[in-house]
């Protein structure tokens, strides 16, 4: 595996929608990844999202997922599932950006070979800077699932002796 990008997407000002950036901060705090891995807080990307993952071998998108599933339930989607539902169906503010960015990457020849969206069903995406209890409680299992996905590709992931401080500025601003 040459290059892995783990990109958290979401709006940190809309409750559980901030899961992606929050998860990236937690991954950076709790784990040491091999040099093949790049952690990216992509916020609420538009079509420029492809710039983050151009020529990556694996793109793992971490996001809150609007679903009928109970809040906090782990959900994952393959590249094919993302593309199948992205273009004709607008699920939320950044879903089209992901699907369209993947299609643009395919067209331009720089799309990842493998794409996974790994996330949790949201409980609340009303204005606010806090994750709901259900999403927060499910976060450690999601992080471990992401880590195991990276390890399964032969990449080293270890834990530091002590977690590093996080920079979750949006919770402190509330």
C-alpha positions in Angstrom: 0.0 0.0 0.0 1.6 3.2 -1.1 -0.6 6.0 0.2 -3.6 6.0 2.4 -5.7 9.1 3.1 -8.1 9.2 6.0 -10.3 12.2 5.5 -12.9 13.4 8.1 -15.7 15.4 6.6 -18.5 17.3 8.2 -19.7 20.6 9.6 -18.5 21.0 13.2 -21.3 23.5 13.9 -24.1 21.0 13.2 -24.0 18.5 16.1 -23.2 15.0 14.9 -22.3 16.2 11.4 -19.0 17.2 13.0 -18.1 13.5 13.5 -15.5 13.4 10.7 -13.3 16.2 11.9 -13.8 15.0 15.5 -12.7 11.5 14.6 -9.6 12.8 12.8 -8.5 14.7 15.9 -9.0 11.5 18.0 -7.1 9.4 15.5 -4.2 11.9 15.6 -4.3 11.9 19.4 -4.5 8.2 20.1 -2.5 6.5 17.3 0.8 6.7 15.4 0.3 5.7 11.8 3.0 4.7 9.3 4.3 7.2 6.9 1.9 5.9 4.2 -1.0 7.4 6.1 -2.2 11.0 5.9 -5.0 12.3 8.3 -7.0 15.1 6.8 -9.7 17.3 8.4 -11.5 18.2 5.1 -14.4 20.1 6.8 -17.2 20.5 4.3 -15.5 20.0 1.0 -16.9 20.9 -2.4 -15.6 19.5 -5.7 -12.1 20.4 -4.6 -12.2 17.4 -2.3 -10.4 15.4 -4.9 -7.3 17.4 -4.3 -7.0 15.7 -0.9 -6.9 12.2 -2.3 -5.5 12.4 -5.8 -3.3 9.4 -6.5 -4.1 7.7 -3.1 -4.3 3.9 -3.1 -7.0 3.9 -0.4 -9.3 6.7 0.7 -11.2 6.3 4.0 -13.8 8.9 4.4 -15.1 9.4 8.0 -18.5 11.0 8.1 -21.8 11.1 9.9 -24.4 9.3 8.0 -28.1 10.3 7.8 -29.9 7.0 8.1 -33.0 5.3 9.6 -30.5 3.3 11.7 -30.3 4.1 15.4 -27.9 7.0 16.3 -24.4 5.8 16.7 -24.8 2.6 14.6 -21.6 2.0 12.6 -22.2 2.2 8.8 -19.8 1.7 5.9 -20.1 2.0 2.2 -17.8 1.0 -0.7 -16.9 3.2 -3.6 -19.5 1.5 -5.7 -22.3 2.2 -3.1 -21.2 5.8 -2.8 -21.2 6.4 -6.6 -24.5 4.5 -7.0 -26.3 6.9 -4.6 -24.3 10.2 -4.8 -25.1 11.6 -8.2 -28.9 11.3 -8.4 -29.7 11.6 -4.7 -28.7 14.5 -2.5 -28.4 13.0 1.0 -26.8 16.0 2.8 -24.7 19.1 2.2 -21.5 17.2 1.3 -22.6 13.9 -0.2 -22.6 15.2 -3.7 -19.1 16.6 -3.2 -17.8 13.1 -2.4 -19.5 11.3 -5.2 -18.8 13.9 -7.8 -15.2 14.3 -6.6 -14.7 10.5 -7.1 -16.3 10.7 -10.6 -14.1 13.7 -11.4 -11.0 11.8 -10.2 -12.0 8.8 -12.4 -12.3 11.1 -15.3 -8.9 12.8 -14.6 -7.2 9.5 -13.8 -6.3 10.3 -10.2 -9.0 8.5 -8.2 -8.1 6.1 -5.4 -8.2 2.4 -6.2 -10.2 1.7 -3.1 -12.7 4.0 -1.3 -14.5 3.3 1.9 -16.9 5.6 3.8 -16.9 4.7 7.4 -19.2 6.4 9.8 -21.9 6.4 12.3 -25.6 7.1 12.0 -26.3 10.6 13.2 -28.7 11.4 16.1 -28.8 15.2 15.6 -27.6 17.6 13.1 -29.2 20.7 14.5 -26.9 23.8 15.2 -24.5 23.0 18.0 -20.9 21.9 18.5 -21.4 18.8 20.6 -21.7 15.2 19.4 -24.7 13.4 20.9 -24.2 10.8 23.6 -25.0 7.9 21.2 -22.4 9.0 18.6 -19.8 9.8 21.2 -20.3 6.4 22.8 -19.8 4.7 19.5 -16.7 6.6 18.5 -14.1 4.4 20.0 -15.4 1.3 18.1 -15.4 3.4 14.9 -11.8 4.5 15.5 -10.7 0.9 16.1 -12.4 -0.2 12.9 -10.6 2.4 10.9 -7.3 1.4 12.5 -8.0 -2.3 11.8 -8.8 -1.4 8.1 -5.4 0.3 7.8 -3.5 -2.5 9.6 -5.2 -5.0 7.2 -3.4 -3.2 4.4 0.0 -4.0 6.0 0.5 -0.5 7.5 1.9 0.0 11.0 -0.4 1.6 13.5 0.7 1.9 17.2 -0.5 3.7 20.3 1.7 6.3 21.9 2.4 5.9 25.6 0.1 8.9 26.3 -2.6 10.3 24.0 -1.5 13.6 22.5 -3.7 16.7 23.1 -6.6 17.2 20.7 -7.4 20.5 19.0 -11.2 20.3 19.1 -11.6 24.1 19.0 -15.3 24.0 18.2 -16.3 22.4 21.5 -14.2 24.9 23.4 -15.9 27.8 21.6 -19.4 26.7 22.7 
